[in-house]
Amino acid sequence: MKIEQVVSLITGGASGLGETCARRMVGAGGKTALLDYNSKRGERIADELGENARFFQADVTDEASMTSAVNGTREAFGVTQ
């Protein structure tokens, strides 16, 4: 797999294992959406990671919240499928 061709969407991306995965994906050249409820920390991490990372506040138990995050990810990274 060529990580630089991957767009990942990581729930819990603002802390713990999710944050670690996001940092590794971006570090390897992938594009990553960090989804989390903690907007302050999520925005800070996405800013640290640069142009290949975006933060979306989302609650995995709320369908509308997740739909918005997925659509935002698609728009941010130009995903058409």
MOPAC internal coordinates of N, CA, C and O (Angstrom, degrees):
PM7 1SCF
backbone

  N    0.0000 0     0.00 0     0.00 0    0    0    0
  C    1.4311 1     0.00 0     0.00 0    1    0    0
  C    1.5218 1   108.91 1     0.00 0    2    1    0
  O    1.2310 1   120.97 1   -42.37 1    3    2    1
  N    1.3231 1   115.75 1   137.63 1    3    2    1
  C    1.4600 1   121.03 1   176.92 1    5    3    2
  C    1.5206 1   108.15 1   -98.63 1    6    5    3
  O    1.2310 1   121.17 1   -76.49 1    7    6    5
  N    1.3226 1   115.37 1   103.51 1    7    6    5
  C    1.4592 1   121.59 1  -175.00 1    9    7    6
  C    1.5293 1   111.52 1   -56.32 1   10    9    7
  O    1.2310 1   120.03 1   144.93 1   11   10    9
  N    1.3171 1   117.54 1   -35.07 1   11   10    9
  C    1.4673 1   119.68 1  -178.48 1   13   11   10
  C    1.5274 1   112.69 1   -64.89 1   14   13   11
  O    1.2310 1   119.81 1   169.35 1   15   14   13
  N    1.3102 1   117.96 1   -10.65 1   15   14   13
  C    1.4639 1   121.92 1   176.88 1   17   15   14
  C    1.5317 1   111.87 1  -102.05 1   18   17   15
  O    1.2310 1   120.20 1  -174.72 1   19   18   17
  N    1.3203 1   117.22 1     5.28 1   19   18   17
  C    1.4600 1   122.16 1  -174.60 1   21   19   18
  C    1.5306 1   111.18 1  -102.23 1   22   21   19
  O    1.2310 1   121.47 1   -43.11 1   23   22   21
  N    1.3318 1   114.79 1   136.89 1   23   22   21
  C    1.4611 1   121.49 1   167.86 1   25   23   22
  C    1.5225 1   105.90 1  -112.42 1   26   25   23
  O    1.2310 1   120.83 1   -63.57 1   27   26   25
  N    1.3156 1   116.02 1   116.43 1   27   26   25
  C    1.4645 1   120.10 1  -179.36 1   29   27   26
  C    1.5199 1   110.11 1  -107.80 1   30   29   27
  O    1.2310 1   121.57 1   -28.86 1   31   30   29
  N    1.3055 1   114.59 1   151.14 1   31   30   29
  C    1.4531 1   122.69 1   176.92 1   33   31   30
  C    1.5221 1   105.62 1  -123.02 1   34   33   31
  O    1.2310 1   120.35 1   -64.35 1   35   34   33
  N    1.3257 1   116.94 1   115.65 1   35   34   33
  C    1.4597 1   120.62 1  -171.57 1   37   35   34
  C    1.5220 1   110.40 1  -117.33 1   38   37   35
  O    1.2310 1   121.25 1   -65.92 1   39   38   37
  N    1.3407 1   115.22 1   114.08 1   39   38   37
  C    1.4572 1   119.41 1   175.59 1   41   39   38
  C    1.5250 1   108.85 1   -76.46 1   42   41   39
  O    1.2310 1   120.97 1   -32.35 1   43   42   41
  N    1.3124 1   115.75 1   147.65 1   43   42   41
  C    1.4618 1   119.91 1  -176.31 1   45   43   42
  C    1.5215 1   111.13 1    68.68 1   46   45   43
  O    1.2310 1   120.65 1  -152.38 1   47   46   45
  N    1.3335 1   116.37 1    27.62 1   47   46   45
  C    1.4582 1   121.94 1  -173.45 1   49   47   46
  C    1.5179 1   116.08 1   -72.17 1   50   49   47
  O    1.2310 1   119.91 1   174.69 1   51   50   49
  N    1.3270 1   117.78 1    -5.31 1   51   50   49
  C    1.4624 1   119.76 1  -177.76 1   53   51   50
  C    1.5211 1   113.08 1   -99.10 1   54   53   51
  O    1.2310 1   119.98 1  -173.10 1   55   54   53
  N    1.3237 1   117.64 1     6.90 1   55   54   53
  C    1.4683 1   118.62 1   178.48 1   57   55   54
  C    1.5299 1   110.92 1  -163.92 1   58   57   55
  O    1.2310 1   121.11 1   -16.30 1   59   58   57
  N    1.2995 1   115.47 1   163.70 1   59   58   57
  C    1.4543 1   123.12 1   172.33 1   61   59   58
  C    1.5187 1   115.39 1    52.56 1   62   61   59
  O    1.2310 1   121.28 1    44.77 1   63   62   61
  N    1.3284 1   115.15 1  -135.23 1   63   62   61
  C    1.4532 1   121.67 1  -176.99 1   65   63   62
  C    1.5251 1   111.85 1   -62.62 1   66   65   63
  O    1.2310 1   120.08 1   141.31 1   67   66   65
  N    1.3318 1   117.44 1   -38.69 1   67   66   65
  C    1.4602 1   120.69 1   178.27 1   69   67   66
  C    1.5140 1   111.99 1   -60.96 1   70   69   67
  O    1.2310 1   120.45 1   135.09 1   71   70   69
  N    1.3176 1   116.75 1   -44.91 1   71   70   69
  C    1.4710 1   120.96 1   178.05 1   73   71   70
  C    1.5246 1   110.72 1   -62.05 1   74   73   71
  O    1.2310 1   120.53 1   136.08 1   75   74   73
  N    1.3283 1   116.59 1   -43.92 1   75   74   73
  C    1.4604 1   120.70 1   179.47 1   77   75   74
  C    1.5239 1   110.94 1   -60.93 1   78   77   75
  O    1.2310 1   120.59 1   135.39 1   79   78   77
  N    1.3260 1   116.48 1   -44.61 1   79   78   77
  C    1.4741 1   120.23 1   178.50 1   81   79   78
  C    1.5244 1   110.75 1   -61.60 1   82   81   79
  O    1.2310 1   120.09 1   136.20 1   83   82   81
  N    1.3205 1   117.42 1   -43.80 1   83   82   81
  C    1.4635 1   121.22 1   179.63 1   85   83   82
  C    1.5263 1   110.67 1   -60.77 1   86   85   83
  O    1.2310 1   120.57 1   134.71 1   87   86   85
  N    1.3136 1   116.51 1   -45.29 1   87   86   85
  C    1.4750 1   119.95 1   179.77 1   89   87   86
  C    1.5324 1   110.77 1   -62.80 1   90   89   87
  O    1.2310 1   120.09 1   139.81 1   91   90   89
  N    1.3108 1   117.43 1   -40.19 1   91   90   89
  C    1.4705 1   120.85 1   179.83 1   93   91   90
  C    1.5318 1   111.07 1   -67.15 1   94   93   91
  O    1.2310 1   120.42 1   136.94 1   95   94   93
  N    1.3256 1   116.81 1   -43.06 1   95   94   93
  C    1.4700 1   120.46 1  -179.75 1   97   95   94
  C    1.5214 1   110.81 1   -62.40 1   98   97   95
  O    1.2310 1   120.31 1   130.84 1   99   98   97
  N    1.3215 1   117.01 1   -49.16 1   99   98   97
  C    1.4640 1   120.06 1   179.80 1  101   99   98
  C    1.5231 1   110.06 1   -65.52 1  102  101   99
  O    1.2310 1   120.01 1   139.93 1  103  102  101
  N    1.3194 1   117.59 1   -40.07 1  103  102  101
  C    1.4510 1   121.45 1   178.43 1  105  103  102
  C    1.5239 1   113.25 1   -60.74 1  106  105  103
  O    1.2310 1   120.92 1   151.09 1  107  106  105
  N    1.3210 1   115.85 1   -28.91 1  107  106  105
  C    1.4679 1   120.81 1   179.48 1  109  107  106
  C    1.5308 1   112.02 1   -90.47 1  110  109  107
  O    1.2310 1   120.45 1  -178.44 1  111  110  109
  N    1.3382 1   116.74 1     1.56 1  111  110  109
  C    1.4610 1   120.26 1   175.69 1  113  111  110
  C    1.5097 1   115.78 1   102.78 1  114  113  111
  O    1.2310 1   119.96 1  -178.06 1  115  114  113
  N    1.3216 1   117.68 1     1.94 1  115  114  113
  C    1.4650 1   120.68 1   178.93 1  117  115  114
  C    1.5148 1   112.08 1   -83.01 1  118  117  115
  O    1.2310 1   121.28 1   -12.94 1  119  118  117
  N    1.3075 1   115.16 1   167.06 1  119  118  117
  C    1.4547 1   122.29 1   175.00 1  121  119  118
  C    1.5175 1   107.11 1  -102.95 1  122  121  119
  O    1.2310 1   120.73 1   -41.27 1  123  122  121
  N    1.3415 1   116.21 1   138.73 1  123  122  121
  C    1.4530 1   119.27 1  -172.04 1  125  123  122
  C    1.5191 1   112.16 1  -139.91 1  126  125  123
  O    1.2310 1   121.58 1   -46.20 1  127  126  125
  N    1.3357 1   114.59 1   133.80 1  127  126  125
  C    1.4610 1   121.55 1   171.12 1  129  127  126
  C    1.5227 1   107.32 1  -101.73 1  130  129  127
  O    1.2310 1   121.05 1   -56.04 1  131  130  129
  N    1.3151 1   115.60 1   123.96 1  131  130  129
  C    1.4533 1   121.28 1   176.83 1  133  131  130
  C    1.5174 1   107.36 1   -95.94 1  134  133  131
  O    1.2310 1   120.17 1   -60.18 1  135  134  133
  N    1.3234 1   117.29 1   119.82 1  135  134  133
  C    1.4507 1   122.35 1   177.88 1  137  135  134
  C    1.5147 1   108.47 1  -109.26 1  138  137  135
  O    1.2310 1   120.95 1   -50.73 1  139  138  137
  N    1.3085 1   115.79 1   129.27 1  139  138  137
  C    1.4558 1   120.09 1   179.62 1  141  139  138
  C    1.5140 1   108.30 1  -164.11 1  142  141  139
  O    1.2310 1   121.23 1   -15.92 1  143  142  141
  N    1.3020 1   115.25 1   164.08 1  143  142  141
  C    1.4616 1   121.15 1   176.77 1  145  143  142
  C    1.5301 1   111.16 1   -83.04 1  146  145  143
  O    1.2310 1   120.57 1   151.99 1  147  146  145
  N    1.3256 1   116.52 1   -28.01 1  147  146  145
  C    1.4685 1   122.68 1  -177.16 1  149  147  146
  C    1.5325 1   110.22 1   -82.18 1  150  149  147
  O    1.2310 1   120.55 1   -87.65 1  151  150  149
  N    1.3216 1   116.55 1    92.35 1  151  150  149
  C    1.4667 1   120.04 1  -173.82 1  153  151  150
  C    1.5287 1   112.83 1   -69.81 1  154  153  151
  O    1.2310 1   119.77 1   143.09 1  155  154  153
  N    1.3043 1   118.04 1   -36.91 1  155  154  153
  C    1.4702 1   120.13 1  -178.23 1  157  155  154
  C    1.5320 1   110.64 1   -61.02 1  158  157  155
  O    1.2310 1   120.52 1   129.96 1  159  158  157
  N    1.2996 1   116.62 1   -50.04 1  159  158  157
  C    1.4737 1   120.93 1  -179.87 1  161  159  158
  C    1.5354 1   111.09 1   -69.67 1  162  161  159
  O    1.2310 1   120.28 1   138.86 1  163  162  161
  N    1.3188 1   117.07 1   -41.14 1  163  162  161
  C    1.4623 1   121.04 1  -179.45 1  165  163  162
  C    1.5179 1   112.45 1   -61.80 1  166  165  163
  O    1.2310 1   120.38 1   135.91 1  167  166  165
  N    1.3187 1   116.88 1   -44.09 1  167  166  165
  C    1.4661 1   120.79 1   178.52 1  169  167  166
  C    1.5275 1   111.23 1   -64.59 1  170  169  167
  O    1.2310 1   120.82 1   140.44 1  171  170  169
  N    1.3374 1   116.05 1   -39.56 1  171  170  169
  C    1.4728 1   119.91 1   178.87 1  173  171  170
  C    1.5269 1   111.07 1   -63.11 1  174  173  171
  O    1.2310 1   120.35 1   135.51 1  175  174  173
  N    1.3091 1   116.94 1   -44.49 1  175  174  173
  C    1.4659 1   120.82 1  -179.43 1  177  175  174
  C    1.5260 1   110.55 1   -65.53 1  178  177  175
  O    1.2310 1   120.27 1   134.97 1  179  178  177
  N    1.3275 1   117.08 1   -45.03 1  179  178  177
  C    1.4653 1   120.32 1   178.83 1  181  179  178
  C    1.5258 1   110.54 1   -60.33 1  182  181  179
  O    1.2310 1   120.05 1   139.08 1  183  182  181
  N    1.3294 1   117.50 1   -40.92 1  183  182  181
  C    1.4719 1   120.86 1   176.68 1  185  183  182
  C    1.5255 1   110.74 1   -61.51 1  186  185  183
  O    1.2310 1   120.22 1   136.94 1  187  186  185
  N    1.3263 1   117.19 1   -43.06 1  187  186  185
  C    1.4673 1   121.59 1   178.84 1  189  187  186
  C    1.5311 1   111.19 1   -60.52 1  190  189  187
  O    1.2310 1   120.73 1   140.04 1  191  190  189
  N    1.3216 1   116.21 1   -39.96 1  191  190  189
  C    1.4663 1   121.08 1  -175.21 1  193  191  190
  C    1.5259 1   112.86 1   -77.22 1  194  193  191
  O    1.2310 1   119.83 1   159.91 1  195  194  193
  N    1.3129 1   117.93 1   -20.09 1  195  194  193
  C    1.4577 1   120.51 1   174.37 1  197  195  194
  C    1.5116 1   115.41 1    91.92 1  198  197  195
  O    1.2310 1   121.35 1    21.43 1  199  198  197
  N    1.3300 1   115.02 1  -158.57 1  199  198  197
  C    1.4614 1   121.61 1  -170.22 1  201  199  198
  C    1.5260 1   115.09 1   -65.40 1  202  201  199
  O    1.2310 1   119.58 1   161.84 1  203  202  201
  N    1.3073 1   118.40 1   -18.16 1  203  202  201
  C    1.4612 1   120.83 1   179.81 1  205  203  202
  C    1.5248 1   113.11 1   -91.89 1  206  205  203
  O    1.2310 1   120.42 1  -167.75 1  207  206  205
  N    1.3305 1   116.80 1    12.25 1  207  206  205
  C    1.4632 1   120.91 1   178.23 1  209  207  206
  C    1.5251 1   109.40 1  -132.37 1  210  209  207
  O    1.2310 1   121.48 1   -37.87 1  211  210  209
  N    1.3146 1   114.78 1   142.13 1  211  210  209
  C    1.4600 1   122.05 1   175.21 1  213  211  210
  C    1.5193 1   107.58 1  -136.05 1  214  213  211
  O    1.2310 1   121.04 1   -31.71 1  215  214  213
  N    1.3234 1   115.61 1   148.29 1  215  214  213
  C    1.4578 1   120.83 1   176.28 1  217  215  214
  C    1.5203 1   109.35 1  -110.68 1  218  217  215
  O    1.2310 1   121.47 1   -42.26 1  219  218  217
  N    1.3337 1   114.80 1   137.74 1  219  218  217
  C    1.4545 1   121.45 1   173.62 1  221  219  218
  C    1.5196 1   107.91 1  -132.49 1  222  221  219
  O    1.2310 1   120.95 1   -56.09 1  223  222  221
  N    1.3298 1   115.78 1   123.91 1  223  222  221
  C    1.4583 1   118.55 1   176.50 1  225  223  222
  C    1.5211 1   107.26 1   -72.02 1  226  225  223
  O    1.2310 1   120.80 1   -53.34 1  227  226  225
  N    1.3102 1   116.08 1   126.66 1  227  226  225
  C    1.4603 1   120.24 1  -176.73 1  229  227  226
  C    1.5214 1   110.26 1  -152.20 1  230  229  227
  O    1.2310 1   122.03 1   -28.98 1  231  230  229
  N    1.3169 1   113.72 1   151.02 1  231  230  229
  C    1.4599 1   122.69 1   175.94 1  233  231  230
  C    1.5223 1   106.35 1  -118.82 1  234  233  231
  O    1.2310 1   120.08 1   -64.78 1  235  234  233
  N    1.3185 1   117.45 1   115.22 1  235  234  233
  C    1.4689 1   121.05 1  -175.41 1  237  235  234
  C    1.5291 1   113.01 1   -63.45 1  238  237  235
  O    1.2310 1   119.93 1   165.68 1  239  238  237
  N    1.3135 1   117.75 1   -14.32 1  239  238  237
  C    1.4665 1   120.22 1   178.29 1  241  239  238
  C    1.5295 1   112.51 1   -90.18 1  242  241  239
  O    1.2310 1   120.56 1  -179.37 1  243  242  241
  N    1.3340 1   116.53 1     0.63 1  243  242  241
  C    1.4605 1   121.03 1  -177.07 1  245  243  242
  C    1.5269 1   109.98 1  -120.17 1  246  245  243
  O    1.2310 1   120.67 1   -67.64 1  247  246  245
  N    1.3281 1   116.32 1   112.36 1  247  246  245
  C    1.4649 1   120.83 1  -175.25 1  249  247  246
  C    1.5259 1   112.67 1   -59.66 1  250  249  247
  O    1.2310 1   119.64 1   137.43 1  251  250  249
  N    1.3113 1   118.29 1   -42.57 1  251  250  249
  C    1.4723 1   120.96 1  -179.07 1  253  251  250
  C    1.5271 1   110.86 1   -63.65 1  254  253  251
  O    1.2310 1   120.60 1   140.90 1  255  254  253
  N    1.3087 1   116.46 1   -39.10 1  255  254  253
  C    1.4594 1   121.82 1   178.23 1  257  255  254
  C    1.5239 1   111.12 1   -62.52 1  258  257  255
  O    1.2310 1   120.81 1   136.15 1  259  258  257
  N    1.3227 1   116.07 1   -43.85 1  259  258  257
  C    1.4629 1   120.34 1  -179.76 1  261  259  258
  C    1.5293 1   111.66 1   -70.43 1  262  261  259
  O    1.2310 1   120.24 1   141.08 1  263  262  261
  N    1.3108 1   117.15 1   -38.92 1  263  262  261
  C    1.4664 1   120.66 1   177.26 1  265  263  262
  C    1.5179 1   110.26 1   -60.60 1  266  265  263
  O    1.2310 1   120.60 1   137.11 1  267  266  265
  N    1.3211 1   116.46 1   -42.89 1  267  266  265
  C    1.4550 1   121.07 1   178.04 1  269  267  266
  C    1.5297 1   111.43 1   -62.35 1  270  269  267
  O    1.2310 1   120.39 1   137.99 1  271  270  269
  N    1.3251 1   116.86 1   -42.01 1  271  270  269
  C    1.4683 1   121.03 1   179.59 1  273  271  270
  C    1.5255 1   111.60 1   -65.86 1  274  273  271
  O    1.2310 1   120.30 1   138.27 1  275  274  273
  N    1.3242 1   117.03 1   -41.73 1  275  274  273
  C    1.4656 1   120.66 1   178.87 1  277  275  274
  C    1.5302 1   109.91 1   -64.71 1  278  277  275
  O    1.2310 1   120.49 1   134.59 1  279  278  277
  N    1.3149 1   116.68 1   -45.41 1  279  278  277
  C    1.4680 1   119.90 1   178.98 1  281  279  278
  C    1.5233 1   111.49 1   -63.80 1  282  281  279
  O    1.2310 1   120.18 1   140.66 1  283  282  281
  N    1.3299 1   117.26 1   -39.34 1  283  282  281
  C    1.4608 1   120.82 1   176.55 1  285  283  282
  C    1.5138 1   112.43 1   -63.31 1  286  285  283
  O    1.2310 1   120.73 1   140.73 1  287  286  285
  N    1.3257 1   116.21 1   -39.27 1  287  286  285
  C    1.4691 1   121.72 1   177.91 1  289  287  286
  C    1.5223 1   110.00 1   -63.79 1  290  289  287
  O    1.2310 1   120.66 1   134.06 1  291  290  289
  N    1.3112 1   116.34 1   -45.94 1  291  290  289
  C    1.4748 1   120.97 1  -179.84 1  293  291  290
  C    1.5260 1   110.00 1   -60.00 1  294  293  291
  O    1.2310 1   120.54 1   135.44 1  295  294  293
  N    1.3174 1   116.57 1   -44.56 1  295  294  293
  C    1.4618 1   120.63 1  -179.69 1  297  295  294
  C    1.5283 1   111.47 1   -66.69 1  298  297  295
  O    1.2310 1   120.29 1   134.73 1  299  298  297
  N    1.3232 1   117.05 1   -45.27 1  299  298  297
  C    1.4633 1   121.23 1  -176.69 1  301  299  298
  C    1.5124 1   112.81 1   -62.04 1  302  301  299
  O    1.2310 1   120.38 1   144.30 1  303  302  301
  N    1.3361 1   116.88 1   -35.70 1  303  302  301
  C    1.4477 1   120.49 1  -175.04 1  305  303  302
  C    1.5259 1   113.67 1  -110.36 1  306  305  303
  O    1.2310 1   120.14 1  -172.53 1  307  306  305
  N    1.3242 1   117.34 1     7.47 1  307  306  305
  C    1.4616 1   120.72 1   175.41 1  309  307  306
  C    1.5115 1   114.02 1    69.10 1  310  309  307
  O    1.2310 1   120.07 1  -146.88 1  311  310  309
  N    1.3244 1   117.47 1    33.12 1  311  310  309
  C    1.4591 1   121.02 1   178.63 1  313  311  310
  C    1.5186 1   108.61 1   -83.21 1  314  313  311
  O    1.2310 1   120.39 1   -55.10 1  315  314  313
  N    1.3290 1   116.86 1   124.90 1  315  314  313
  C    1.4514 1   120.81 1  -175.83 1  317  315  314
  C    1.5141 1   113.49 1  -105.40 1  318  317  315
  O    1.2310 1   119.23 1   165.04 1  319  318  317
  N    1.2982 1   119.07 1   -14.96 1  319  318  317
  C    1.4658 1   121.05 1  -179.25 1  321  319  318
  C    1.4906 1   111.61 1   -99.90 1  322  321  319
  O    1.2310 1   120.10 1   180.00 1  323  322  321

